[in-house]
Amino acid sequence: MRSAKITVDCASVWEPTAATIDQIARLKLAARRCDCELELKNVNLLLLELIGFTGLSGVLGVEAERQPKEREQSCGVEEERELRDPSPG
């Protein structure tokens, strides 16, 4: 059982970079070494996406909430056909 919880307010992180993710990962590691839990608060969508892109969502304990209206693909019909041979002959 963790003895303490450290909360990091990410509200001021407007344009996260790889360096932002590096610092968060280092904080997580340092907290774990001190037998503490790291909690991220007010994480914006850009930071969530970058954490997900780096594959650290599980490690850092954050996941983006699915927003079906934005992510749903429109239903359409695609026609399958063969490409013609461009070589002369």
Order of alpha helices (4+ residues) and beta strands (2+ residues): beta-alpha-beta-alpha-alpha-alpha
